[in-house]
Amino acid sequence: MSDMASITETPPRVEIRLSFDRPSHSFSQATPPTLILSVTSKASTPLTFFTWNSPLSPRDALTNKGITITDAESGELVQTASIMVQRGPLKRTKGTSDEKYFVTVHPNQTVELSTGFGRGGGTVKPQPKSVVERGLELDENGNPRNIRRSKFATGVDGLEPGKKYTIGLNLDALKKTWWAPVDKEEILVPDSGEGSYVQDYDWEKAPLDWYVSEAVLWVDE
């Protein structure tokens, strides 16, 4: 592609709408609401995203700053948990655990990505900020206990009752998502031999035109 073509070509547009399966959460509820990312491509070809460490992997994004939480009244960003994950080189081999990180969206179609909006992808009962900021959680009898956990919010876990929050995506992180204008079947390889690492693929360097529609969540008293 010539330099002139790369300058004048319109970047493919990708629209992401955030929503919840219910509009509010109360800390009397055992599980958090489910956060849903509806990803729609306006490109003329399939787009495949490598979602590891990206806002497009919503469960992981809750603990790597990929998802933003803003106090709707004050406009202040809520400090969220940050967990560093160390692992070996990622593969693009079919049938491996890394295959789930390759997501293809076809033209004018929508793919939904979701997670429970709390610790462990929603498997742990959320606690209010007054408990979380002390590094505690409540047992089944409501008694506080010390555990090894972040003192900052993970989804609804660590938020304040009686407030409304706006949930969005970290645009800087989103723009760093690796992508290619092909179906994932053209990226995945059948075995783990030479050239099977994710970085061995020739990912697209051009930017995408991202549009994100945020969600609102009420946290009840």
C-alpha positions, 0 to 999 in steps of 0.5 A: 500500500502506498503512503498516499493510499494509507493517508486517504483510506478511511479507517474501518469503524468498530462500534462498541455498546456497553450494557448490563443485564440489569440496571442496578445492583444491591449488595444484598444480591449474591452476584453482580450484574453481567456487563455486555460488550456488543461489538459491531464492525462497519468494515468491508472485510472480517476483522479479527482481534487478539483480545488478550490484555485488551478491553475486548477481554472484559473479565481481564479488563476489570483488573488491568485498567481496560474498563473505566468506572466514573462517578456520574455525579462528580465526574471522578474516575474510580480507582480500580484493581490492577493485577499483573499477570505473568505468563509465557509467550502466547500462541496462535495454535488451534485447540490451545487455551489461547484460541479464545483470545482471537475474536472475529467480527464479520461486516455489519454483524455484532459479537457479544463479549461479557463478564460478571461485573465483579471479582472472579468474573462475578463468581464472588459476592461483591462487597461495598467500598467501606469493606473493600477499602480495608482489604476485607470481605464479609463471610456468610454471617456478615462478619468481616475477615481479612483476605489477600485482595485489592483495596480498589474496585473490581467492577461493582465490588468496591463501589459506594451504595447510593451512587450512579456510575458510568462504565466505559472502556480505556480508549488508549488501551483499546487502540493498542488492540492487535487486529487484522482484516481477515477471519481468525481461521487465516491467523490460527495454525494447526500446530505449535511449531515454528511461527506459531507465536502470536507475534509471528503474525503480520498484524495490521498497523493502521488505526481503527475508528473506535466508537464506544457507547458507555453504560450506566449502573445504579448501586442501591443503598 
